[in-house]
Amino acid sequence: MILQPIGEQRAVLRGLSWEAYLQILDALPQSRGSRLTYDDGVLEITVPLEAHEFSGR
């Protein structure tokens, strides 16, 4: 069983080349709240939920 932390949403993309990862990274704004993790063709994007973002401020 995989537990997902409260307050964030995740998306996983498989089969991506390093070049595709770099293109995605370049397309995103620098001030984004998301976190990208790339490993051997698998990209995981973690985004805090809006309610979680506001509670931290």
C-alpha positions as CSV (number, residue, x, y, z in Angstrom):
1,M,0.0,0.0,0.0
2,I,1.3,3.4,-1.0
3,L,0.4,6.3,1.3
4,Q,0.1,9.7,-0.3
5,P,0.9,12.6,2.0
6,I,-2.1,14.9,2.8
7,G,-2.0,18.2,0.9
8,E,-0.4,17.2,-2.3
9,Q,-1.3,15.6,-5.6
10,R,1.0,13.5,-7.8
11,A,1.3,12.6,-11.4
12,V,3.7,10.0,-12.9
13,L,4.7,9.9,-16.5
14,R,6.7,6.9,-17.8
15,G,8.8,6.4,-20.9
16,L,10.1,10.0,-21.1
17,S,13.5,10.8,-22.5
18,W,15.9,13.2,-20.7
19,E,15.3,15.7,-23.5
20,A,11.5,15.5,-22.9
21,Y,12.1,16.1,-19.2
22,L,14.2,19.2,-19.9
23,Q,11.5,20.5,-22.3
24,I,8.8,20.1,-19.6
25,L,11.1,21.8,-17.0
26,D,11.7,24.7,-19.4
27,A,8.0,25.1,-20.1
28,L,7.1,25.5,-16.4
29,P,7.4,28.9,-14.6
30,Q,10.4,29.3,-12.3
31,S,8.1,30.3,-9.4
32,R,6.1,27.0,-9.5
33,G,5.1,25.3,-6.4
34,S,5.5,21.9,-8.0
35,R,8.4,19.5,-7.5
36,L,9.7,17.3,-10.4
37,T,11.7,14.1,-9.9
38,Y,13.1,12.3,-12.9
39,D,14.7,8.8,-12.8
40,D,15.4,6.5,-15.7
41,G,12.5,7.6,-17.9
42,V,10.0,8.1,-15.1
43,L,8.9,11.7,-14.2
44,E,7.0,12.3,-11.0
45,I,5.4,15.7,-10.5
46,T,4.2,16.6,-7.0
47,V,2.0,19.6,-6.6
48,P,0.8,21.0,-3.3
49,L,-3.0,21.4,-3.1
50,E,-4.2,25.0,-3.0
51,A,-5.7,24.6,0.5
52,H,-2.4,23.3,1.8
53,E,-0.5,26.2,0.2
54,F,-2.7,28.7,1.9
55,S,-2.5,27.0,5.3
56,G,1.3,27.3,5.3
57,R,1.2,31.1,4.9
